[in-house]
Amino acid sequence: MTQVAAGGLAVAGLLTLAGCGAGLPGSGFFGDGSRADRVVKGTLPGWDGPDPDPLNGRPVVGWVSETEFGVITMGSSSCPAVAGELEVLDADEVQIEFGPSPRNPCTADMAPTSHVFQLPSAVDGRPVTVTVQFADYETDYVLELE
């Protein structure tokens, strides 16, 4: 191998490594930058909310404690959706946009992932409407926390 070819391979390798690491640094599940307070593979222990359905892939919400709620999303167990900032829309309404995982490759399975959020003090109305959006889809899921 010539020095030029070897140098080209080294540069290509460095660029490939740099591309693979893009978006990975940061906190969150798998270092993905999730803005949830806590992320748990699967359904939370003691979950009292509705059961997620892997066939329809719709998110579900439920109370975790008096001040925390969870959003369970369905998707690849190795590349779960990544929660963005929780946005307060009103005294009884919040919105969360989920983006795709920066990890790749991903397993081709449908598994639940629980995202736990602290309910902001500005949200004191009941029931609480939680709008869940996914960056890659046009459908908004409007869910209720009773």
C-alpha positions as CSV (number, residue, x, y, z in Angstrom):
1,M,0.0,0.0,0.0
2,T,1.3,3.4,-0.9
3,Q,1.7,6.2,1.7
4,V,-1.0,8.2,-0.2
5,A,-3.5,5.3,0.0
6,A,-2.7,4.7,3.6
7,G,-3.1,8.3,4.5
8,G,-6.5,8.4,2.6
9,L,-7.7,5.4,4.6
10,A,-6.7,7.0,7.9
11,V,-8.6,10.2,7.0
12,A,-11.6,8.3,5.9
13,G,-11.6,6.3,9.1
14,L,-11.4,9.4,11.2
15,L,-14.3,11.0,9.3
16,T,-16.3,7.9,9.8
17,L,-15.7,7.8,13.5
18,A,-16.5,11.5,13.8
19,G,-19.8,10.9,11.9
20,C,-20.8,8.0,14.2
21,G,-20.3,10.1,17.3
22,A,-22.4,13.1,16.1
23,G,-25.3,13.8,18.5
24,L,-24.3,11.1,21.0
25,P,-22.6,13.2,23.7
26,G,-24.8,14.5,26.4
27,S,-27.0,13.2,29.1
28,G,-30.0,10.9,28.7
29,F,-30.7,7.3,27.9
30,F,-27.6,5.9,26.0
31,G,-26.1,9.4,26.1
32,D,-28.7,10.5,23.5
33,G,-29.6,13.9,25.0
34,S,-33.1,13.0,26.3
35,R,-34.7,15.8,28.3
36,A,-36.8,13.4,30.4
37,D,-35.9,13.3,34.1
38,R,-35.6,9.5,33.9
39,V,-35.7,6.9,31.1
40,V,-36.4,3.2,31.8
41,K,-36.2,0.4,29.4
42,G,-39.6,-1.3,29.4
43,T,-42.7,-0.4,31.4
44,L,-42.0,1.3,34.8
45,P,-42.3,-1.0,37.8
46,G,-45.7,-0.5,39.4
47,W,-47.0,1.3,36.3
48,D,-50.7,2.1,36.9
49,G,-51.4,3.7,33.5
50,P,-52.7,2.1,30.4
51,D,-50.7,-0.7,28.9
52,P,-48.9,0.1,25.7
53,D,-49.9,-1.8,22.6
54,P,-46.9,-2.9,20.4
55,L,-49.2,-3.5,17.5
56,N,-50.4,0.1,17.1
57,G,-47.3,1.8,18.5
58,R,-49.3,4.7,20.1
59,P,-47.7,6.3,23.2
60,V,-49.6,6.1,26.6
61,V,-49.4,8.4,29.6
62,G,-49.9,7.8,33.3
63,W,-49.1,9.1,36.8
64,V,-45.9,7.8,38.4
65,S,-46.3,9.9,41.6
66,E,-48.2,13.0,42.7
67,T,-45.6,15.2,40.9
68,E,-44.3,12.9,38.1
69,F,-45.9,11.4,35.0
70,G,-44.6,8.9,32.5
71,V,-44.9,8.6,28.7
72,I,-44.4,5.2,27.3
73,T,-43.3,5.0,23.7
74,M,-43.0,2.0,21.5
75,G,-40.0,1.3,19.1
76,S,-36.6,-0.2,18.8
77,S,-35.3,-1.3,22.2
78,S,-31.8,-0.3,21.3
79,C,-32.8,3.1,19.7
80,P,-35.8,4.5,21.6
81,A,-37.4,7.8,20.8
82,V,-35.6,10.8,22.5
83,A,-37.7,13.2,24.5
84,G,-37.3,16.9,23.9
85,E,-38.1,19.7,26.4
86,L,-41.4,19.5,28.1
87,E,-43.3,22.7,27.1
88,V,-46.1,24.1,29.3
89,L,-49.0,25.3,27.1
90,D,-51.5,26.1,29.8
91,A,-52.3,25.4,33.5
92,D,-53.6,22.0,32.5
93,E,-51.7,21.2,29.3
94,V,-48.1,20.2,28.3
95,Q,-46.5,19.2,25.1
96,I,-43.4,17.0,24.4
97,E,-41.8,16.3,21.1
98,F,-39.8,13.1,20.6
99,G,-37.1,12.8,18.1
100,P,-35.3,9.8,16.6
101,S,-32.4,8.2,18.4
102,P,-29.0,9.2,17.2
103,R,-27.9,5.5,17.6
104,N,-27.4,3.3,14.6
105,P,-27.8,0.4,13.8
106,C,-31.0,-0.4,15.7
107,T,-32.8,-3.6,16.5
108,A,-35.9,-4.3,14.5
109,D,-38.2,-4.9,17.5
110,M,-41.1,-3.2,19.2
111,A,-40.4,-2.6,22.9
112,P,-41.8,-0.1,25.4
113,T,-39.5,2.7,26.8
114,S,-40.7,4.8,29.8
115,H,-39.9,8.5,29.9
116,V,-40.6,10.1,33.3
117,F,-41.1,13.9,33.7
118,Q,-41.6,16.1,36.7
119,L,-44.8,18.0,36.3
120,P,-44.0,21.8,36.4
121,S,-45.5,23.7,39.2
122,A,-47.2,26.0,36.7
123,V,-49.4,23.0,35.7
124,D,-51.9,22.8,38.5
125,G,-55.2,22.0,36.6
126,R,-56.7,18.5,36.3
127,P,-57.0,16.5,34.2
128,V,-53.7,17.3,32.4
129,T,-53.6,17.1,28.6
130,V,-50.3,15.8,27.3
131,T,-49.7,16.2,23.6
132,V,-47.0,13.9,22.3
133,Q,-45.5,14.6,18.9
134,F,-42.9,12.7,17.0
135,A,-40.5,14.7,14.8
136,D,-40.7,12.1,12.0
137,Y,-44.5,11.8,11.9
138,E,-47.4,14.3,11.4
139,T,-49.7,12.7,13.9
140,D,-50.1,14.4,17.3
141,Y,-51.3,12.2,20.2
142,V,-53.5,14.1,22.6
143,L,-53.6,12.1,25.9
144,E,-55.1,12.7,29.3
145,L,-53.7,12.4,32.7
146,E,-56.7,11.9,35.0
